[in-house]
Each structure stands twice: as C-alpha cells, then as structure tokens.
Amino acid sequence: MSIAVENQVSRRYLPRLTVLGWIGVSIVLLWAVVAVFAPWLAPHRPGRIVDMNGVFGPISGTFPFGTDYMGRDMLSRVIDGARYTVGVSIAATMLASFAGTTLGLFAAVAGGWADNILSRIMDSIISLPSTIFALVIIAGLGSTVPVLIGVAAFLYTPGIYRVARAASVNVVVMDFIEVARARGEGMGYLMLREVLPNMMPPVLTDFGVRFIYIMLLISGLGFLGLGVQPPNADWGTLVYENLAGLGLGAPAVFLPAICIVSLALAVNLIVDSFSDLSKAGSSEL
C-alpha cells in the first residue's frame, strides 16, 4: 500500500464524526471556551465571599451553582477551576504526547540498540505507581502548576511511547519505507514524511485517552489537597474543599464532580468515534 493511499484514507475518515462524537466535541469546546474566557464569564471574583450567611447555599436564581463552605459563588469557582483542570490537563497531555510520539517514532525507525535502550527505560518508568510517585514528587517540589504538568507528562509519556512505537513498527516494515531508504532518505524524513502520517489515527485516539487519565490524576491530586493551591482551585480541589457539605446535600460538593465526569465522557465519545471510523477506514482498504 502506498503512502498516498494511506493518507487518502486518513483524510477521508478523520474529519467525519458520529452524532455522539459531535456531542462530545460540543461539550469539549464549551469547556475550552469557559477555560479561556473564565475571567470574563465568572459573575463574581472566584475568591470573593458573596453571602456571609449562605454557607453551602442551595441552587437559586442568584447563585445557579449555590455557594461553597465560605459563602463564595460556586459558579464563579467552577468557571475559574476550568482554567486549571482543562489547562493543566491539556498542557501535560500535549507535552507527553510530543515526547512519547517522537521517541516512539525514533525507536521504530532506528531499531537496534536505540530501540532496546529506549524501550527498557520506558518499561522502567511505566512500572512506577503513578499516584504514589506523583505524591512523592509533589511533596518534595511543591504543588505548583509547572510541577503538576511535568509530573503528569513524565508519568504518561511511556504509555504514549508504547502506542506510538507499536503503530510505527507496523508502518516501518512496509514496502514504501524500504523504497525511501533505498533513495537515501534520512531519519528525519522517514519519521516525519513517511511514518508519522500513516500512524496518526491510533496516536490521536491515544491522545484523547491520555487526556482523560491525566485529568483524573490532576483531579485526584486536587481531591487529596495536593492539586492547585488556594486561592485558586481545580475541580478536584473544589470537591475536597466542600466535603463538609456532603451530609447537607450541598451542590458545592457534587457539581464540580459532575463537571469532571462531563468532560471525561465528552472526550471518551470523541475517542470512540475516532476508533469506529478508524475500523471503518481499515475495512475499506
């Protein structure tokens, strides 16, 4: 199969999504807009106490998401938290995807000792328990946004590496790669022009999966009190801050959790849509 045929198939099915896929895209875009324009969308300053007597207040016309344990507007807190949950997760996912895909491509194309060394290193990292490792690093370096991004990216790079390497190995053995080698093409050309375009579907699918994993890791760290620190807060931290209202049925507890679930499900719908289209594209070949 030629690279032209592969690229034609990729262009044909990648832009198309199922109905559920488009629903997922809509939800993701909604949260992305909220994250980008949070300072302008929030009706109040996130740290401002708007109701001294309304601790764990209910949903109302004045406060659509109720109030938190200090009487702050939860809608403003959730909107502001989207900046950190979405922003940290997407930054860590992009960093891990770039590093893992690049290393996986290099290992598959280079082969030999380079492949063996990289694979052994990645296997060693992937054996680390992610949550415990993250807790140790954050306890030592502090819970700052750069540290959260770096730790999450480091932990999930090996998984992306394995997916990228496996997809690349399937492409490297094809005839058009041998033809490119016979033409004297260099390593960079083979990686970027020959192999990468033909392994994008699994890489894109894996990107969505890793985003969900990283978002849940960041939210879990926030729930443990080691996420984004006050006065800022991600969605996991918002749940942790308002646990005292659980027995009262306060919306300040479950609404941030619903936001986490909505984003995770939306990305999962997109990933499933890409997976179905990838299978459909493969069956047409």
C-alpha positions in Angstrom: 0.0 0.0 0.0 1.4 3.4 -0.9 1.6 6.3 1.4 -0.8 8.2 -0.9 -3.5 5.6 -0.4 -2.9 5.7 3.4 -3.1 9.5 3.5 -6.2 9.5 1.3 -8.0 7.1 3.7 -6.9 9.2 6.7 -8.2 12.4 5.2 -11.5 10.7 4.3 -12.4 9.5 7.7 -10.6 11.7 10.2 -12.8 14.8 9.7 -16.0 12.8 10.0 -17.6 12.1 13.4 -20.6 10.2 14.6 -23.5 12.1 16.2 -22.2 11.1 19.6 -18.8 12.3 18.5 -20.1 15.7 17.7 -21.9 15.9 21.0 -18.5 15.2 22.7 -16.9 17.9 20.6 -19.5 20.4 21.6 -19.0 19.7 25.3 -15.2 19.9 25.0 -15.5 23.1 23.0 -17.8 24.5 25.7 -15.4 23.8 28.5 -12.5 25.1 26.4 -14.3 28.4 25.8 -15.1 28.6 29.6 -11.4 27.9 30.4 -10.1 30.5 28.0 -12.6 33.3 28.9 -13.1 32.4 32.6 -12.2 35.9 33.9 -14.9 37.4 31.8 -17.5 34.7 32.2 -17.4 34.5 36.0 -20.2 36.6 37.6 -18.0 37.2 40.7 -14.4 37.1 41.6 -13.7 33.5 42.5 -12.3 34.3 45.9 -15.0 36.8 46.9 -17.4 36.0 49.7 -20.8 37.0 48.3 -23.1 35.7 51.0 -21.8 35.6 54.6 -24.9 33.9 55.8 -25.2 31.5 52.9 -22.6 28.8 53.6 -23.4 25.7 51.4 -26.3 27.6 49.9 -28.7 25.9 47.5 -29.1 26.4 43.8 -31.0 29.7 43.2 -31.5 32.3 40.6 -28.8 34.5 42.3 -26.4 31.6 42.7 -27.1 29.0 40.0 -24.5 26.6 41.5 -25.1 27.5 45.1 -22.4 28.7 47.4 -19.4 27.0 49.0 -18.2 26.5 52.6 -17.2 30.2 52.8 -20.2 31.6 51.1 -18.4 32.1 47.7 -20.3 31.8 44.4 -19.7 28.2 43.2 -20.5 29.1 39.5 -17.6 31.5 39.6 -15.4 28.9 41.3 -16.2 26.2 38.8 -15.6 28.6 35.9 -12.3 29.6 37.3 -11.4 26.0 38.1 -11.9 25.0 34.5 -8.8 27.1 33.6 -6.7 24.8 35.8 -8.4 21.4 35.2 -8.6 21.8 31.4 -5.4 23.9 31.1 -3.1 21.7 33.2 -4.5 18.5 31.6 -4.2 19.6 28.0 -0.7 21.0 28.6 0.5 17.8 30.2 -1.1 15.7 27.6 0.4 17.7 24.7 3.9 17.5 26.4 3.6 13.8 27.0 2.2 13.1 23.5 5.0 15.0 21.8 7.7 13.3 23.8 6.2 9.8 23.6 5.4 10.0 19.9 8.8 11.4 19.0 10.7 8.8 21.0 8.4 6.0 19.7 9.0 7.1 16.1 12.7 7.3 16.6 12.9 3.8 18.3 10.9 2.2 15.5 12.8 3.8 12.6 16.2 3.5 14.2 15.8 0.0 15.6 18.7 -2.0 17.1 20.3 -0.7 20.3 18.4 2.6 20.3 15.1 0.8 20.3 16.2 -1.6 23.1 17.5 1.1 25.4 14.5 3.4 25.0 12.1 0.5 25.5 13.8 -0.6 28.7 13.8 2.9 30.1 10.1 3.4 29.3 9.3 0.0 30.8 11.0 1.0 34.0 9.1 4.3 34.2 5.7 2.7 33.4 6.2 0.3 36.3 6.0 3.2 38.8 2.7 3.5 40.6 1.5 6.8 39.2 -0.4 8.3 42.1 2.2 7.4 44.7 5.0 8.7 42.5 3.1 11.9 41.9 2.5 12.4 45.7 6.2 11.9 46.4 7.4 14.4 43.8 4.8 17.0 44.7 5.5 16.7 48.4 9.2 17.4 47.6 8.9 20.1 45.0 5.6 21.7 46.0 2.2 21.7 44.3 2.7 24.3 41.6 1.2 24.3 38.1 4.5 23.6 36.4 5.2 20.7 38.7 1.8 19.2 38.1 2.2 19.5 34.4 5.7 18.0 34.5 4.8 15.1 36.8 1.7 14.1 34.7 3.6 14.4 31.4 6.5 12.3 32.8 4.2 9.5 34.1 2.2 9.2 30.9 5.0 9.6 28.3 5.9 5.8 28.4 2.4 4.7 27.6 2.2 7.0 24.6 5.7 5.8 23.6 4.5 2.2 23.5 1.4 3.0 21.4 3.5 5.2 19.0 6.2 2.6 18.7 3.8 -0.2 18.1 2.0 1.8 15.4 5.3 2.9 13.8 6.7 -0.7 13.7 3.7 -1.7 11.6 4.5 1.0 9.1 8.3 0.6 9.1 8.0 -2.9 7.6 6.0 -1.7 4.5 7.5 -1.6 1.1 7.3 2.2 0.6 9.6 2.6 3.6 12.2 0.3 2.0 11.9 2.4 -1.2 12.5 5.6 0.8 15.6 4.0 2.5 16.9 2.9 -0.9 16.5 6.5 -2.1 18.8 7.5 0.7 16.3 9.4 2.7 17.4 10.4 6.2 16.0 9.6 9.6 14.0 12.8 9.9 12.4 12.4 6.5 11.4 8.8 7.3 9.9 9.8 10.6 8.0 12.9 9.6 7.1 12.3 6.0 6.7 8.5 5.7 5.8 7.0 9.1 4.1 9.8 11.0 1.2 10.4 8.5 0.4 6.7 8.5 0.2 6.3 12.3 -1.9 9.3 13.2 -5.3 7.5 13.8 -4.0 5.5 16.8 -2.0 8.4 18.1 -5.0 10.7 18.0 -7.1 8.1 19.7 -4.5 7.6 22.4 -4.2 11.4 22.9 -7.8 11.5 24.0 -7.4 8.5 26.3 -4.3 10.0 27.9 -6.1 13.3 28.4 -8.8 11.6 30.4 -6.2 9.8 32.5 -4.2 12.9 33.2 -7.3 14.9 34.0 -8.4 12.3 36.5 -4.9 12.2 38.0 -4.9 16.0 38.4 -8.4 15.9 39.9 -7.4 13.1 42.2 -4.4 15.1 43.5 -6.7 18.1 44.0 -9.1 15.9 46.0 -6.2 14.9 48.2 -5.3 18.5 48.7 -2.2 18.4 46.5 -3.6 19.9 43.4 -3.8 23.6 42.5 -3.4 25.5 45.8 -5.7 28.3 47.2 -6.8 30.8 46.4 -7.0 29.1 43.0 -8.6 25.7 42.7 -9.2 23.0 40.1 -12.4 20.9 40.1 -10.9 18.2 42.2 -9.8 20.7 44.8 -13.4 22.2 44.8 -14.8 18.8 45.8 -12.1 18.5 48.5 -12.8 22.0 49.9 -16.6 21.3 50.2 -16.7 17.8 51.6 -18.2 19.1 54.8 -21.3 19.8 52.9 -21.8 16.2 51.7 -24.2 15.4 54.5 -26.2 18.5 53.7 -26.5 17.6 50.0 -24.8 20.8 49.1 -24.4 21.4 45.3 -20.9 22.7 46.0 -19.8 19.1 46.5 -21.3 17.3 43.5 -21.4 20.0 40.8 -17.6 20.1 40.4 -17.6 16.3 40.2 -20.3 16.4 37.5 -18.1 18.8 35.6 -15.2 16.3 35.7 -17.5 13.5 34.6 -18.9 15.6 31.7 -15.5 16.4 30.3 -14.3 12.8 30.7 -17.4 11.4 29.0 -17.2 14.0 26.2 -13.6 13.1 25.3 -14.5 9.4 25.5 -17.3 10.0 23.0 -14.8 11.6 20.6 -12.3 8.8 21.1 -14.9 6.1 20.5 -16.0 8.0 17.3 -12.4 8.0 16.0 -12.0 4.4 16.9 -15.1 3.4 14.9 -14.1 5.5 11.9 -10.6 4.0 12.1 -12.0 0.5 11.9 -14.3 1.5 9.1 -11.4 3.1 7.2 -9.3 -0.1 7.6 -12.1 -2.3 6.4 -12.3 -0.3 3.1 -8.7 -1.0 2.3 
